[in-house]
Amino acid sequence: MANKRNLLAAAGVGAVLVLALPGVAFASTTATVATPGTTSWTNPAAGSLLTTSAQCSSGLVSGGGVQVTGGNGIHIMETEPSTNGTSAASNGATDPTYWLGYGGIGGNGTGTFTVQPFAVCFTNTTINHTQVVVNSTSGPTTSGGMASVTATCPANTRLLGGGAQSTLASNESVKAIASYPSDSSGSATADGGTNPTSWTAVALNGGMSGTGNTTAAFAVCSGSGINVSGITVTVKHTHVSGPTTANSAVTATSSTCGGSGNMISGGASISGGDPTTSAFTAPGSQGDHLAGDYPSDGSGNTASNGSSTTNWSATGHTGGSSSSSTYTDVWGLCMN
């Protein structure tokens, strides 16, 4: 009888362990926002690059973002990981703890402009080491032209997040208009997709042609030699119409991850369609740009320093002309 009771007790403990196991990966992951707040500039010169950075005091950067303000005179130029807080991470860099957020001034430098960077600080009991993959291409150079490039994580790793870089800011109409999870060919990951392998960046040249421009994509991946078979990254995607009228903005927000875990990064785009259902196309006007790609609260406001990453938001902004058939998209990456 005693042996039977012991067997039943052991079976009960085993059942508790089995029930607890599905929650282990979720409980082992945390992601909090680090941001120094906004930095402002008054009447910067046209073609200026306004630079800021956010740093994780603990954990590693899994992703990040930036918000710029100042109407149609400023646009996102760079949102990318960094190992030193002053320059973009190089290909093969490991364990970055900074995120850079840069704004570019177009042809109108009059007024007050702000830039706010955001780093998502990530800790996970399995993924305790990260690596950065960078891929770049020349362009865009022609007026109204685009350049697209994709960075792909090594085999047997997990994509955690990514970023985009557009240069040169001195070519005043060039800007980053997309930074999103994708497959290796650059096709954007749809809502509910799991374990994307790559990150794609797209830049648009507005009304000015110019040489020397480059576009780069950054993929933040789990480190080599880590068994990620039990970890799933799920994508949340939201697609909204607009902005369409001159000098106006539209914000799209990807909702909380829920049962998919914790939100560890995100991406954004402004384009002429839905990048998850068709090829990426330019937005309706050459002046259209991204003003926000950032972690947010449930109302689309920027996440505060030290808060959890419950949502991700994207803000698309038109320039001085109306813009028909323009859309704003946002992606949130959740880990469970």
N, C-alpha and C positions, 0 to 999 in steps of 0.2 A: 504493500500500500504506500509505504514511504517512497519507494522508487517511482511509483506512478505519479505521486504528488510532485516529485522533483522534475520528472519529465514534463508535466503540465506547466510547472513554473518556468522551465527553460524554454518551452514553446511560447509561453506568454512573452518572455523577454525578447525572443527572436521576432515575434510579431511586432512588438514596439519598435525594434530596430528597423525592420523593413518599412514600417510606416514612416519613420523619421528620415530615411535615406533620401527620398525625393526632395526634401527641403534643404539638404546640406549645401548644395551648390549655391542656392539662392542666399542662404544665410552667410556664406563665406565671402560674398561680394558686397562692397560698399563703394559709393561714388558720391563725392561732395564737390561743390563748386568753390573755386578760389578766384576772387576778382578784387583788384585794388580800387574799383570804382572808375569813374570817368576822368579822363584828362582832356582839357579844353585848349583850343588855340583860337586866337582872334585875328582875322584877316591874313591867313597864311598865303604865301605866293601860290599862284596856279602851278600845278605840277609838283606840289610838295607831297612828301610821304609822311604821314603822321603816325608815329610808332609807339606802341605800348606792349606790355607783357604782363602775364599773370603767372604766379608760381605756386606749386603745390608744396606745402610745408611738410606733408607726409604723403606717402604713396607715390604712384607714378601717373603720368598723364595718359589717359586713354583717349581723350578727345578735347575739343575746346571750340571756342567761337569768338565772335566780335559783334558789337553793335556800334554804328556810327550815326551821328545826327548832324544836321545842318542843311536839310533839304536836298535839292538836286545838285548842290555844289560839292558833295563828297560821296565817295563810294568805297566799298570794301575792295582792298587790293590784296591783302594776305591774311590768312588764318591758318596757322601751322604750328607743329611741335618744335621745341627748341631745347638744347641741352645747356645753354648758357644765358638765356633771356635776352640776347641781343641779335642773334642770327638764326636762320632756319636750320633745323637739324639736317645733317648730311645723310646720304644714302648709307645704310648700315649702322647708323648711330643707335646706341642702346640706352634704355631707361631714361628718356627725357622727363623732366619735371616742370618745364615751362611751356606756356602757350603764347604765341605772338598774335596780336591783332593790329593790323595796319589799315589806315584809311588813306585814300588818295584824293587830292583836290583837283577838280576839273578846271574848266576855263573861268570859273567864277570863284575867287578866293575871298570874297567879301562876306563878313559875318563871323559868327562864333560857331566853331565845329567841335564835336566831342567824339572820342573813341574810347570804348570800354572793352577790354579783353576778358575772356573767361577760360579758365582751365578746369577740366573735370579730373579730379584726383581720385585715382582708382586703386583699390586694394582687393586682392583675391588670394585665397589660400593655395590655389593651384597655379595661377598665372602671376608669378612674382618677378617677372623679367619681361621686358618688351624690346622690340626692335622697330626701326623705321625704314620703310622702303620709299625712295624718291625717284620719280621719273619726270623728265622735262622735255619740252619741245619748243621750237622757235615759233614766234608769232603770237597773236595775229598782227599782220602788218597793213592790210588793206582797210580802207574805210568800210565799216559794217561787217568786217570779217571776223571769224571766230577761230580759236585754236582749242583743241581738246587733247587731254593726255590722261593715262591711267597707270596707277601704281598697283602692283599685285603682291600680296603676301606670299611668302614661301609655302611650299606644301607642308601639310601637317601642322599648320599654325591657325590662329583665329584672328580675323580682322576685328580690331577694337574700335577704331575711329579713323579719321583722316582730315586732310586739309588741302588748301589751294593757295597758290601764289601766282600773281600777275605782275610783271615788270615790263616796261619802265614807267614809273609814275610821272616822269617828265613828259612822256607822251600822254597828254592830259586826258584823252578820252578812253584809254585802255583800263579795263577793270575785270575782276573775277566775278562771273555771273553764276557759277555753279560749283558745288563741292558736295559730292554725294557717294554713298555706297553703290557698288556695281559689280558686274562680272568683269572678266579680264578684257573683254572687248569694249567696255565702257557703257553697256546697257544698264540703266538704273534699276536697283532692286525695288520690287513692288511691295506693297503693304502685306505683311505676313511672311515675307521671304525669310529664309534662315541661312545663316553662315555665309554671307557674301564674302568673296575672296579679295575684292579690290576696291580702290577709291579713285574716282574720276574728278578732274578739275576742268572747267571751261572758262575761257576768257573771251571778252568781246572788245573789239576796237570800234569806237564810236565814229564820229564824223571826221577824225583826223587819221591820215595814214602815217606810218612811221616805222623805221627799222630798229632793231635791237630789242624788240619785245620778246619775252619768254613766258611760258606758262608751265607750272609744275604742279604735280599731284603728290600728296604725302599719305602713305598708309601706315597707321600705327598697328603693329601686329604683336601677337604673343611671341615670347622669346623662343629660340630654338631648343629642342630637346624636352619640351614640356608636353605631357600627355593631355590633349584638349578634347579627347573623344567624348567625355561626359559633360562638356560645356556647349551650350547653344546660344548663338546670338540671333535675336529676332528683330526684324525691321518694322517700324511703324512709319507709315507714309500718309501725308495729307496733301491734296491738290486743290487749290482754289483759283478762281478767276480774278484777274486784275493784278496790278493797278492799270487803269485804262485812261484816266484823265491826266492832263499835264500837272506835274509837281504834286502827285498824290502817292499814297502808300497803302499797301495791303499786307496784313500779317496772317500767316498760316501757322497753326500750332499742332504738333503731333502729341497725342494724348499720352497719359501715363501708361507705363508698361503693364501694370496689373500682374497677371499670372506669368508674364514673360520675364519677370525678374526686375532688375534695376536698370535705369537708363544710364548708359556709360558714355554716350557721345551723340552727335547728330550732324546733319548737313542741310543744305539749302540750295535753291536755284530760282532764277527768274528766266522764263523762256517763252517760246511760242506754242507750247503744247504740254502734254504730260510725258515727262521723260521715261516713265515706267511702262508706257504702252507703245511708244513710237520713238524714232530717232530724235535726238536733241536738236531743236531748232532755235534760231535767234528770236528774242522777244520782238514786240511790234515796233519798237523805236530804238534807234541807236543810243539814245540817252538813258535807256532803262538800266537799272543796276540793283545790286543787293545793298540794303542798308542794315540788315540784321541776319545773323546765323548764330543762335545763342541758346543756352539753357534757360528755361523760363518756369514761372509758376503756372497754375491752372488758368490764369487770366491773360496769359501772353506777356506779362511783365517780366523783365529780366530777373533771373534768380539772384538771390542775395549771397554774399560771402558766407561760406560755411553751410549753406543749405543743401539738401539733396536734389538730385537732378530728376525731378518728377515729369517734366515736359521739355520739348524742344520747339523753338519758334524760328520762323524765317520772315523777314520783312523785305518785300519787293518795292522799289521806288521808281517812278517815272522821272524823266528829265523835264525839259521845257516844252515838250510836244506831247500831244495825246498819243495813246498807244493801244490800238485795238488788238484783240487776240493775244493778250499777254497773260501769263499765269505764274503764280508763285507756288513753289513746292517745298515741303520740309520732310526730313527723315529723322527718326529717333532710333537709336540702336540699344536694344535691351539684352541683358545677359542673365541667363538662368542656368 
